[in-house]
């Protein structure tokens, strides 16, 4: 019989792998604009790349990974109070997502706290404090959504009780 594999049930086509759609809170271009050109080669970890197009092609996937990590970290805080990923993205979330992504990039090569790189650490720490306060409910993002209420608990409504110990006595 066609489609049979040695007398067994018909074989199914392999399931297509679903690509998870990751909602980003900032773009590669936004993060790239925050990085000075002279820092790119250090972030890439390669020899000096003079060709700008080649340098941009090498840094783009590194930035995308830093953004994905930042968004995952942000979702960890936000999931306590909001359905994630957020859409549309509030401006404050966009700002802090860029700060965390830039921190992620520079933490790959080590951050020297005695130099100007400490600014990246300070901005990261400010972002973490912001998201901790959002998770605690101290800061509200102003997002109104019915699913937010469901995260806090639930209510049950049912018909009145039909059977009791007394009504079943003697059965």
N, C-alpha and C positions, 0 to 999 in steps of 0.2 A: 504494500500500500504506500502511495507517495507520502512523504513527510514522516514516515515511521523510521525510527532508529532501532534496528535489530529487534523488532517485535514489541517495542515499548510504546509508550504514549508518544504522540507526535511531538517533535522537538520544536521549541519556540525560538524565535529569533532572539539573539541576545538583547537584553534591555539597553536602551540608549542611556548613556550616562547623562544625568541632568547637570547642567552647569548651574551652580548656585549663583544667584545674582546677588552681588554684594553691593549694598547701597553705601556709597562713599559720602562723607560729610564735607569733603573738600576735593579739589581736582589736582592732578599732577602739575598742571600749569601754575596753580596758586602756590603750591609748595615750592616749586622750582623758582618762582619769582622771589622767594624769601632767602634763597641761597646765593651767596656771592660766587661769581665765576671762579675765583681763585681757590675756592674750597672744593670744587667739583672733583678734581683729580684725587684729593685725599679721600673723598667719599667713595669714589669708584675703586680706589685701592690699586690703581694701575700706574704704569709709567705715565708721564705727562702726555696727554693727547692734545695735539695742536688743532686737529680738525674739529671744528665746532659741531658739525653734524654727527660725527662719530661719538664725540663726548656726550652729546644730548641723547643719542641712541642708547648709550651704555647706562646713563643715569636714570632714564625714564622707568625701567622696571624696578630699580632699587627704590625710587621714590614711591612707585605704586605699592610695593611691599610695605614700606614704612606707613603709608596711608592706610592700608588694610589693617595693619597692626594697631594703629591709632583708633580706627573705627571700632575694632573689636574691643579695645580697652574702654572706649566711650560707651559702647552698648552695654558693657558689664555694669557700669554705674547706672545708666538710664533705665535698664530693664526692670529695676526695682520699682519704678514709678510710671513708666511709659511703655507703650508697645514700640518695639524697635524693629527695624531701623526707622528713624523719624523721617517723615516726608510731609510737607516741605521741611528743609533744614533751617532751623533758626540761625540767625546771624552769629549769635554767641557760640553756638556749637561749631559753626564753620571756622570761626577764629581759633577756638581752642583745638580743633582737629588739626589745623595747620601747625600750631605750636607743638603739639604732641608728635606729629609726623616729622617735623624738623628735628626735634629732640631725638627721635628714634634714629634718624639718619646720623646725627653726630655721635650718638652713643655707640654706634658701630665702631668708631675709630677712637673713642675715649674722649671725655670732656675734661679739659683742663680748667679747674675751678678758679685758678688765679688769673685767667685771661678773659678775653671778650666772650669766649665760649660759655662762660658762666651764665650769660644772658639766656642761652637756650635752656639751661637747667632751671633758672628762675621762672621762666615762662611755663615750662613743663609743670613745675611745682604749683604754680598758680592755677593751671588747668585742672590738676588733680584735686586741689582744694575746692574749686568750683564744682566739679562733678561729685565729690563727696557730699557737698552741701545740697546738691540736687537730689542725690540718693536719700539723704536724711529728711528731705522735705523743707529745708530751710530756704532754698532757692526754688522758685517755681518757674518753669519755662513758658508758662502761659498757654500751654497746649490743652485744649479741651477735647476730650475723647471719651466716649462711653466705656471703652475697654480699660481705661485707667481705673474706674471704679471696681471692675471685676478683679483687679489685681489685689485689692485690699481685703477681700473677703467675699462671702456669698450669703444669700438669704434663701430660705426654703419656705415654700407655701404648698400646703396640701389640704386634702379634704379632712373633715373631722374624723375622729377615731370611731370605728364601727364595732370592733370587738374589744372586750375587756375581760378580766378575770371573772367578774360577776356575770356577764352575759353568757359566758361559755360554761359556767358552773353547771354540773349535772349532765353534761353531754357525753 
